Amino acid sequence: MSLIIPAAGSSSRYPTKPKWLLTCPNGNLMIQECIKGLDLINISSIYITILEEHYHKYLSGVNVKSLFDFTEKKIYILKLKNKTKNQPETVYQTIMHFNIEDPYL
């Protein structure tokens, strides 16, 4: 089973940076803590979809996959050029881009 994380929202309610890039009190990013909190025993791959604009603004030069070195799961990152209308569309674009055929969460 694959895990798809649609993190390509405009984050308009957060004035500093996208929600997934906010820092938790322990120093980790919110997205790291969210993944760490999941039971990944049946997950083979993790697909994370972000906006290319957010990558360039906040993570330029950072190997995004390295942020997830705490897990042995295969990590795939999709950087969307344009915002989607909603989370289901983001998930759909992720499925189509990576040709995901196995069950997903």
HURA-V618630 format. One record per residue. N is the residue number from 0. SS is DSSP state (alpha for helix, beta for strand, coil for the rest). OMEGA is omega as a letter, one per 30 degrees, with the letter a starting at -180 (none if undefined). BURIAL is I if it has 24 or more other C-alpha atoms within 12 Angstrom, else O. Layout:
n:N ss:SS omega:OMEGA burial:BURIAL
n:N ss:SS omega:OMEGA burial:BURIAL
This chain:
n:0 ss:coil omega:l burial:O
n:1 ss:beta omega:l burial:I
n:2 ss:beta omega:l burial:I
n:3 ss:beta omega:l burial:I
n:4 ss:beta omega:l burial:I
n:5 ss:beta omega:a burial:I
n:6 ss:beta omega:a burial:I
n:7 ss:coil omega:l burial:I
n:8 ss:coil omega:a burial:I
n:9 ss:coil omega:l burial:I
n:10 ss:coil omega:a burial:O
n:11 ss:coil omega:l burial:O
n:12 ss:coil omega:a burial:O
n:13 ss:coil omega:a burial:O
n:14 ss:coil omega:a burial:O
n:15 ss:coil omega:a burial:O
n:16 ss:coil omega:a burial:O
n:17 ss:coil omega:a burial:I
n:18 ss:alpha omega:a burial:I
n:19 ss:alpha omega:l burial:I
n:20 ss:alpha omega:l burial:I
n:21 ss:coil omega:a burial:O
n:22 ss:beta omega:l burial:O
n:23 ss:coil omega:l burial:O
n:24 ss:coil omega:l burial:O
n:25 ss:coil omega:l burial:O
n:26 ss:coil omega:l burial:O
n:27 ss:coil omega:l burial:O
n:28 ss:beta omega:l burial:O
n:29 ss:alpha omega:a burial:O
n:30 ss:alpha omega:l burial:I
n:31 ss:alpha omega:a burial:I
n:32 ss:alpha omega:l burial:O
n:33 ss:alpha omega:l burial:O
n:34 ss:alpha omega:l burial:I
n:35 ss:alpha omega:a burial:O
n:36 ss:coil omega:a burial:O
n:37 ss:coil omega:l burial:O
n:38 ss:coil omega:a burial:O
n:39 ss:coil omega:a burial:O
n:40 ss:coil omega:a burial:O
n:41 ss:coil omega:a burial:O
n:42 ss:coil omega:l burial:O
n:43 ss:coil omega:a burial:O
n:44 ss:beta omega:l burial:I
n:45 ss:beta omega:l burial:I
n:46 ss:beta omega:a burial:I
n:47 ss:beta omega:a burial:I
n:48 ss:beta omega:a burial:I
n:49 ss:beta omega:l burial:I
n:50 ss:beta omega:l burial:I
n:51 ss:alpha omega:l burial:O
n:52 ss:alpha omega:l burial:O
n:53 ss:alpha omega:l burial:I
n:54 ss:alpha omega:a burial:I
n:55 ss:alpha omega:a burial:O
n:56 ss:alpha omega:a burial:O
n:57 ss:alpha omega:a burial:O
n:58 ss:coil omega:a burial:O
n:59 ss:coil omega:a burial:O
n:60 ss:coil omega:l burial:O
n:61 ss:coil omega:l burial:O
n:62 ss:coil omega:a burial:O
n:63 ss:alpha omega:l burial:I
n:64 ss:alpha omega:a burial:O
n:65 ss:alpha omega:l burial:O
n:66 ss:alpha omega:a burial:I
n:67 ss:alpha omega:l burial:I
n:68 ss:coil omega:a burial:O
n:69 ss:coil omega:l burial:O
n:70 ss:coil omega:l burial:O
n:71 ss:coil omega:a burial:O
n:72 ss:coil omega:l burial:I
n:73 ss:beta omega:a burial:O
n:74 ss:beta omega:l burial:I
n:75 ss:beta omega:a burial:I
n:76 ss:beta omega:l burial:I
n:77 ss:beta omega:l burial:I
n:78 ss:beta omega:a burial:I
n:79 ss:beta omega:l burial:I
n:80 ss:coil omega:a burial:O
n:81 ss:coil omega:l burial:O
n:82 ss:coil omega:l burial:O
n:83 ss:coil omega:a burial:O
n:84 ss:coil omega:a burial:O
n:85 ss:coil omega:a burial:O
n:86 ss:alpha omega:l burial:O
n:87 ss:alpha omega:l burial:O
n:88 ss:alpha omega:l burial:O
n:89 ss:alpha omega:l burial:I
n:90 ss:alpha omega:l burial:I
n:91 ss:alpha omega:l burial:I
n:92 ss:alpha omega:l burial:I
n:93 ss:alpha omega:l burial:I
n:94 ss:alpha omega:a burial:I
n:95 ss:alpha omega:a burial:O
n:96 ss:alpha omega:a burial:O
n:97 ss:alpha omega:a burial:O
n:98 ss:coil omega:a burial:O
n:99 ss:coil omega:a burial:O
n:100 ss:coil omega:a burial:O
n:101 ss:coil omega:l burial:O
n:102 ss:coil omega:a burial:O
n:103 ss:beta omega:l burial:O
n:104 ss:coil omega:none burial:O
